[in-house]
Amino acid sequence: MSPEGGSGEDHLPRVKRRTVFYIEGYDPRGPSHYHALYRDEAARQAPVNGLAITVGPRRKLDSISSGWRVSSPQAETQYVFLRYDDIMRGRWAKTGPAVLRDICRYASAYLRRGVYAAMFRHSRPLLFFTTLAPALVVIGLIVSALAGTALGFLVNGMAGLAAAVAMLAGLVALQPVFEPRVAAFWLARICAFTADLADGIPAMEGRIDAFAARIAAAAMEGDADEVLVVGHSVGSFIGVSACARALARMGGAPARISFLTLGQSIPMYGVQPDARAFRAELQQLAADRRVTWIDVSAPSDGLCFALTDPVMASGLKQPVPAQQKPRLMPARYVRLFTPPAYAAMTRDFYRHHFQYLMAAELPGEYDYFLITGGGMSLAERYAPGSGSAGAGHPKAARR
């Protein structure tokens, strides 16, 4: 019996050929990192789900994409990594003053544009993490001011001011010490990017258009049984625009697209007043019957809008209320790990946010490698009444 086989699924059409377009979050490490991650985690997941996956070497496809072959007994997948890491690296704040400018810029924008209010309504853990960097700056200013005042009494005013500035600079310089633990300044760069995107980043607009062209071409060619677009974290709202523009390029063609969002942060962008074009694309995507859109998130992931309708949280109405898109599905990490391993993971929020792309200890309802390398389409796997992602392979059935 195959990992996804069984008497209950024999009637379903199978995916023999698949094209995956993966859009990463705001992470400048690029395709080499994600190729190694997919290869290593697929190997770790094989004993869990019973699906043996072979991952081929990474190769450059063109200036904005790299790819690798994913082979399993059920399907052949061309996995395409759509690149914007070059744009990220060009914008990545590399000095303390640059990071401070990012923090001040996005904190002000988020407060004025209602982003913090949306987080308060829908994701208070995300509100905490995105206010962490501004809070650290405020704390640093207070500590520096107090120290400067104290020294001013001991020496003179100018010496106190100099000491305060030096202390604040020292706190920023200590970023490499505590940043791996809290990742506050990594999140600050993400938030600054999201705020700037609403104002308009021409390079990103051109890149999203290029992504859309590739997605539309793959869907129109019909060589693949499934064209699956995956957007993780910030890649979720980039994926919304790419899919919507791909559908616009396709006109009324009947070709279908599967869209999977993981740990989505769509309302961070969608609620901003100047993101009008994006909201139109979001509503268009939710209305288009050619798209199967599944959103997977974990309530324990504090870096996303977990189990939140991104359309309504962006201030829009569902265009077809009876057929709400996306369909919200919980990752249920707690069922994928033993209690000690799950407890350890909950203490590492950064790892938690990347678990969508990684192997688990136990078979369960969410399995990224069955989705991208197995024989079922996204629509089949998450069809209403089907249970969940894991319902069908024998190890999950025994649980």
C-alpha positions in Angstrom: 0.0 0.0 0.0 1.3 3.4 -0.9 1.6 6.2 1.7 -1.4 7.9 0.3 -3.2 4.9 -1.1 -5.9 2.8 0.4 -9.4 1.6 -0.5 -10.9 5.0 0.4 -8.8 6.9 -2.3 -8.6 4.5 -5.2 -11.3 6.5 -7.1 -9.5 9.8 -6.9 -7.5 11.1 -9.9 -3.8 11.1 -9.2 -1.2 13.8 -9.7 1.6 12.4 -11.7 3.3 15.7 -12.6 3.4 18.8 -10.5 5.0 22.2 -10.7 5.5 24.0 -7.4 6.3 27.7 -7.3 7.7 28.5 -3.8 7.7 32.1 -2.6 9.7 32.5 0.6 9.3 34.9 3.5 11.6 37.9 4.1 14.7 35.8 4.4 17.8 36.8 2.3 19.4 33.4 2.5 18.1 32.4 -1.0 17.6 29.2 -2.9 20.7 27.3 -1.7 19.4 27.4 1.8 15.9 26.3 0.9 17.1 23.5 -1.4 19.2 22.0 1.4 16.3 22.5 3.9 13.8 20.7 1.6 16.3 17.8 0.8 17.2 17.2 4.4 13.7 17.5 5.9 12.2 15.3 3.2 14.6 12.6 4.1 13.7 13.0 7.8 10.0 12.9 7.0 10.2 9.7 4.9 10.2 7.3 7.9 7.2 9.2 9.3 4.9 9.3 6.2 6.3 6.3 4.3 6.9 8.5 1.1 10.4 8.1 -0.3 11.4 11.4 -1.9 14.5 11.9 -4.0 15.6 15.6 -4.3 17.7 16.4 -7.3 20.5 19.1 -7.5 19.7 22.7 -7.5 20.1 24.6 -10.8 19.6 28.1 -11.9 16.6 28.4 -14.2 16.9 32.1 -15.1 17.7 35.4 -13.4 14.9 35.2 -10.8 14.3 31.5 -10.3 16.2 28.3 -9.3 14.7 24.8 -9.2 15.2 21.1 -8.4 13.4 17.9 -9.2 11.4 16.1 -6.5 10.7 12.5 -7.3 8.5 10.0 -5.4 6.7 6.8 -6.3 3.5 8.9 -6.7 4.6 12.0 -8.6 7.3 14.0 -10.4 7.6 17.5 -9.2 9.5 20.5 -10.6 10.1 22.7 -7.6 10.7 26.3 -8.6 12.1 28.8 -6.1 10.9 32.3 -7.1 13.6 34.7 -6.1 13.5 38.2 -4.6 16.3 37.6 -2.1 18.4 40.1 -4.2 15.9 42.8 -3.4 16.0 41.9 0.2 19.7 42.0 0.4 19.7 45.5 -1.2 17.3 46.7 1.4 18.6 44.8 4.4 19.7 47.3 7.2 23.3 46.4 8.0 24.2 49.0 10.6 22.8 50.1 13.9 21.6 53.5 12.7 19.9 51.9 9.7 18.1 49.4 11.9 17.0 52.3 14.1 15.6 54.1 11.1 13.7 51.0 10.0 12.2 50.6 13.5 11.1 54.2 13.7 9.7 54.2 10.2 7.6 51.0 10.5 6.4 51.7 14.1 5.1 55.1 13.1 3.5 53.7 9.9 1.9 50.7 11.7 0.4 53.0 14.3 -1.0 55.5 11.8 -2.2 52.9 9.3 -4.1 50.6 11.7 -1.7 47.7 11.4 -1.2 47.4 15.2 -5.0 47.7 15.6 -5.5 44.8 13.3 -3.0 42.7 15.2 -4.7 43.5 18.4 -8.0 42.2 17.0 -6.6 39.1 15.3 -3.1 38.2 16.5 -1.9 39.5 19.8 1.2 37.4 19.8 2.2 39.0 16.5 1.5 42.4 18.1 3.9 41.5 20.9 6.7 40.4 18.6 6.4 43.4 16.2 6.4 45.9 19.0 9.5 44.2 20.6 12.0 46.2 18.6 10.4 49.6 19.3 10.1 48.7 22.9 13.8 47.8 23.1 14.7 51.2 21.6 12.4 53.0 24.1 14.0 51.1 26.9 17.4 51.9 25.6 16.5 55.6 25.4 15.2 55.6 29.0 18.3 53.8 30.3 20.6 56.1 28.4 18.7 59.2 29.6 18.9 58.1 33.2 22.5 57.2 33.0 23.3 60.5 31.2 21.4 62.4 33.9 23.2 60.7 36.7 26.6 61.3 35.0 25.6 64.9 34.4 25.2 65.5 38.0 28.6 64.0 38.6 30.5 65.7 35.8 28.6 68.2 33.6 25.7 68.3 31.1 27.7 67.7 27.9 29.5 64.7 29.4 26.1 63.3 30.5 24.7 63.8 27.0 27.7 62.1 25.5 27.4 59.2 27.9 23.7 58.8 27.0 24.5 58.7 23.3 27.4 56.3 23.9 25.2 54.0 26.0 22.4 53.9 23.3 25.0 53.1 20.7 26.3 50.4 22.9 22.9 48.9 23.2 22.5 48.8 19.4 26.0 47.4 19.1 25.0 44.5 21.4 22.4 43.4 18.8 24.4 40.3 17.8 24.4 39.1 21.4 20.7 39.0 22.0 19.3 39.1 18.4 19.6 35.3 17.9 17.4 34.8 21.0 14.6 37.3 20.3 15.1 38.1 16.5 13.6 41.6 17.2 15.7 43.4 14.6 15.1 40.7 12.0 11.3 41.3 12.5 12.0 45.0 12.3 13.4 44.6 8.8 10.3 42.6 7.8 7.9 45.2 9.2 9.8 48.0 7.4 9.6 46.1 4.1 5.8 45.6 4.6 5.3 49.3 5.3 7.4 50.3 2.4 5.6 47.9 0.1 2.3 49.7 0.7 4.1 53.0 -0.3 5.4 51.3 -3.4 8.6 49.4 -4.2 9.1 49.4 -8.0 11.5 46.6 -8.0 9.0 44.3 -6.2 6.2 45.3 -8.5 8.3 44.2 -11.5 9.3 41.0 -9.7 5.8 40.0 -8.8 4.8 40.6 -12.5 7.6 38.3 -13.5 6.4 35.7 -11.0 2.9 36.0 -12.4 4.1 35.4 -15.9 5.8 32.1 -14.9 2.8 30.9 -13.0 0.4 31.7 -15.8 2.7 30.0 -18.4 2.9 26.8 -16.4 -0.9 26.8 -15.9 -1.6 27.4 -19.5 0.9 24.9 -20.9 -1.0 22.1 -19.2 2.1 19.8 -18.8 1.5 19.5 -15.1 -1.5 17.9 -13.4 -1.2 20.5 -10.7 0.4 24.0 -10.6 0.9 24.7 -6.9 1.9 28.1 -5.6 3.2 28.1 -2.0 3.6 31.3 0.0 5.3 31.2 3.4 5.0 34.1 5.9 5.6 37.4 3.9 5.5 35.2 0.8 1.8 34.8 1.5 0.8 38.3 0.4 3.4 38.3 -2.4 1.8 35.0 -3.6 -1.7 36.6 -3.5 -0.6 39.3 -6.0 1.4 36.8 -8.1 -1.6 34.4 -8.4 -4.1 37.2 -9.0 -1.9 38.7 -11.8 -1.4 35.2 -13.3 -5.1 34.7 -13.5 -5.5 38.1 -15.1 -2.9 37.1 -17.7 -4.8 33.9 -18.4 -8.0 35.7 -19.2 -10.9 33.3 -19.2 -8.8 30.2 -19.7 -10.0 27.2 -17.7 -6.5 26.2 -16.3 -6.5 25.8 -12.5 -4.0 27.0 -9.8 -3.6 25.6 -6.3 -2.5 28.1 -3.7 -1.1 27.2 -0.3 -0.4 29.8 2.3 1.7 28.9 5.4 1.9 31.1 8.5 0.3 33.9 6.6 0.7 37.6 7.4 -1.6 39.0 4.8 -3.4 41.6 6.9 -0.1 43.3 7.9 -0.2 44.5 4.3 -3.8 44.3 3.5 -5.1 46.8 6.1 -2.8 49.6 5.1 -4.7 52.4 3.4 -2.4 52.7 0.4 -2.6 49.0 -0.4 -5.7 49.4 -2.5 -4.4 47.5 -5.5 -3.4 44.6 -3.3 -6.9 44.5 -1.7 -8.4 44.3 -5.1 -6.1 41.4 -6.0 -7.0 39.7 -2.7 -10.7 39.9 -3.4 -10.2 38.9 -7.0 -8.4 35.8 -5.9 -11.0 34.9 -3.3 -13.7 35.1 -6.0 -12.0 33.2 -8.8 -13.3 29.6 -9.1 -10.1 28.5 -10.8 -8.2 28.7 -7.6 -8.1 26.3 -4.7 -6.7 28.3 -1.8 -5.8 26.5 1.5 -4.4 28.5 4.4 -2.5 26.4 7.0 -1.4 28.0 10.3 -0.7 27.0 13.9 -2.3 29.0 16.7 1.0 28.4 18.6 2.9 30.2 15.9 3.2 33.8 17.2 4.4 35.2 13.9 1.3 34.9 11.8 -2.4 35.6 11.7 -3.4 32.1 12.8 -6.7 30.7 11.6 -7.7 34.1 10.5 -9.6 34.9 7.3 -7.1 37.2 5.6 -9.8 38.7 3.3 -12.1 39.9 6.2 -9.1 40.8 8.4 -8.0 43.1 5.6 -11.3 44.9 5.8 -13.0 43.2 2.9 -16.1 41.0 2.5 -15.9 37.5 1.2 -17.1 37.7 -2.5 -18.8 34.3 -2.3 -19.7 33.8 1.4 -21.0 30.3 0.8 -17.6 29.3 -0.6 -15.2 31.1 1.6 -11.6 31.4 0.5 -9.1 30.6 1.7 -10.2 27.4 3.6 -8.5 27.7 7.0 -6.8 24.6 8.3 -4.9 24.2 11.5 -1.4 22.7 11.3 -1.9 21.0 14.7 1.8 20.8 15.6 0.9 19.4 19.0 -0.2 16.1 17.3 3.0 16.0 15.2 5.5 15.8 18.0 6.0 14.0 21.3 5.3 16.2 24.3 9.0 16.9 25.1 9.8 17.9 21.5 6.7 20.0 21.2 7.5 21.8 24.5 11.0 22.5 23.2 9.7 23.9 19.9 7.2 26.2 21.6 10.2 27.9 23.3 11.8 28.6 19.9 9.3 30.9 18.1 11.6 31.3 15.1 11.7 27.5 14.5 8.0 27.3 15.2 7.4 29.7 12.3 9.5 27.5 9.9 8.0 24.2 11.0 5.5 24.3 8.1 8.5 23.5 5.8 10.1 20.9 8.1 9.7 17.2 9.1 7.7 16.1 12.1 8.1 13.2 14.6 4.7 11.7 14.1 2.3 11.3 11.1 -0.6 13.7 11.1 -2.9 16.0 9.3 -0.3 18.4 7.9 2.6 17.1 5.9 4.4 19.5 3.5 6.2 16.7 1.7 3.0 14.8 0.9 1.5 18.0 -0.4 4.5 18.9 -2.6 5.7 15.4 -3.5 2.7 13.0 -3.1 0.0 11.9 -5.5 -2.9 14.0 -4.3 -3.7 17.6 -5.4 -4.2 20.3 -2.8 -7.9 20.3 -3.6 -8.3 16.6 -3.1 -6.3 16.6 0.1 -8.4 19.3 1.7 -11.7 18.6 0.0 -14.6 19.3 2.4 -15.5 16.1 4.2 -12.1 14.5 3.5 -10.9 15.1 7.1 -7.4 16.5 6.6 -4.1 16.2 5.0 -3.2 13.0 6.7 -6.4 11.2 6.3 -5.6 8.4 3.9 -2.1 7.2 4.5 -2.1 4.1 6.7 0.1 5.5 9.5 -2.2 8.4 10.1 -5.2 6.1 9.9 -3.8 4.0 12.8 -3.5 7.0 15.1 
